[in-house]
Amino acid sequence: MYIFQLTLRKTVCRVVALVTVLLAGIAIAQADPIVVSGSATLTSGISSEVRGPVNLTGTNFSASVFIVGGNFGLGNCSTFLAGLNGPCTSGNVGGFVVGTDLIGTFTVNGMLFNSNVINQMNMTFSGPSFVIPAELLGASSIEITAPFSFSGGAASPLLSEVVMLQGQGTVHVFLVQRTVGIFTGFFLDHADYTFGSTVSGVTVNEVPEPTTLLLLASGLVGGVVYRRRRRHGIRH
């Protein structure tokens, strides 16, 4: 029941945020799209399917935000809710986040804004789907490489225009064999989105064993650091 209420509350917030963006787009003019560069890293979330930082820069624009919600095709591979979806056998590298799915700041023409329902950003990552070949289902870890395109926007009552964003790049998704809840199989370790050049298609390859061990170690360390930061933030 609690999970249902939490999901419903988050859904309502997202709808309100989306309506705000649409109204802002009607009320004020749209500027020419700004081509952005930067990166994003997604891991399995604790209160959502995926989470992670996004850092973008462009002409008279920058953003440093953290994804805490949204809807991503990599959610099929997340360990969220003890891997409720089961082990990952397929997925999609695309997804979108709106308003309250993001925390952090963005800057337009030197003006700093906190990302929220009033001053908000939205982001859409578009990319292909992938299927893990049967012959790789027994591997310790795999890497999926694929192209992605990006579009987004930033709006505020203090801006005379909706700031439109666009970009492209390559994403590397790392899945690792692990046991989560009652399931054993591939789950998301992390996905690195790097803006810039793109690859021509999707590839799925086995990751060498030493790299697999590093991925597992980095995942454990990352989890410890995140929990310590949360406890530190609560105390203060």
Secondary structure, DSSP 4 states (H G I P E B T S, - for coil): -HHHHHHHHHHHHHHHHHHHHHHHHHHSEEPPPEE-EEEEEEEE-SSSSEEEEEEEEETTEEEEEEE---EEGGGGG--HHHHTT-S-SEEES-EEEEGGGEEEEEEETTEEEE-SSSSEEEEEEE--EEE--GGGTTSSEEEEEEEEEEEEEEE-TT-SEEEEEEEEEEEEEEEEEEEETTEEEEEEEEEEEEES---SS-EEEEPPHHHHHHHHHHHHHHHHHHHHHHHHHHH-
